Amino acid sequence: MNALAHDGLAMTGRQLRRVRNSPGLAILTQMMPINMLLFFGYVFGSALAMPGREYRSFLVPGLLVATAAGGLMTGMFQAAADTHRGVMDRFRTMPVSRAAVPLGQAAADLVVTTLGTVPLLLVGLAVGWRIEGSAMEAAAAVGLLLFFRFACTCAGIFLGLLTRSEDAAGQLGASSFVLPLLSNAYIPTGNLPGWLRTLAEWNPISAVTTALRDLFGNAPVPADSSWPVAHPVAGSLAWSLALTAVFLPLAVRRYAHGER
């Protein structure tokens, strides 16, 4: 356990230095949800049956969760890049805990995400979003958000180790952009056709988004929804636990065995 903690901290530091040496990419990644908030908040808000400020309050939690789901793309690309360039092979020749490499990457991503969420929250406050719930509920919302990001990053790391190609990981990761569109992150799902509404509400992003809206006090839990959305906190925890329990061991196993 001590070796895992020591090696995990070393791998986390390595990933953080990697981000520090490429600040432009980190800044562009964090600017995207802010641009989407400003664009969607002032364009879509006028097209939906919500006043502008009300829609922006509805939108901010959705963008937070969509950004967290981006851990799938980030984890995939970084793991594929390290594999393609032979970094993973070099790590395997070193006396490093096999679990430390994937865990270090996921932990570093969590640190960067936590820091990168602050500008989005500040812009959200500037355009009218407010935390209407208690401090404890807001802290629980942030905890759920970070847990979901960690789970998505674990899934991305496994897929990146599986593809072993930066190009393939980039294309596959870019396709994950559609996931928030098939959820309630940007629009309510109540008026969607039955089958599409069910699909959207069983999307993990919908459960986490509904949980954040409820805990922040931005919107009530929709009535007559599928189970994950009708019980959003439990649904969020269930999805995040399931993703972590499946993909973290798979990522560790894939890293340990390489191409085998």
QUIUR-V406102 format. One record per run of one state. SS is the DSSP state (H for helix, E for strand, L for the rest). FROM is the first residue (numbers start at 1). LEN is the number of residues. If there is no record, write none. Layout:
# QUIUR-V406102
ss->SS from->FROM len->LEN
ss->SS from->FROM len->LEN
This chain:
# QUIUR-V406102
ss->L from->1 len->1
ss->H from->2 len->19
ss->L from->21 len->2
ss->H from->23 len->24
ss->L from->47 len->5
ss->H from->52 len->18
ss->L from->70 len->1
ss->H from->71 len->14
ss->L from->85 len->2
ss->H from->87 len->6
ss->L from->93 len->5
ss->H from->98 len->29
ss->L from->127 len->8
ss->H from->135 len->29
ss->L from->164 len->2
ss->H from->166 len->10
ss->L from->176 len->2
ss->H from->178 len->4
ss->L from->182 len->12
ss->H from->194 len->8
ss->L from->202 len->2
ss->H from->204 len->13
ss->L from->217 len->10
ss->H from->227 len->4
ss->L from->231 len->1
ss->H from->232 len->26
ss->L from->258 len->3
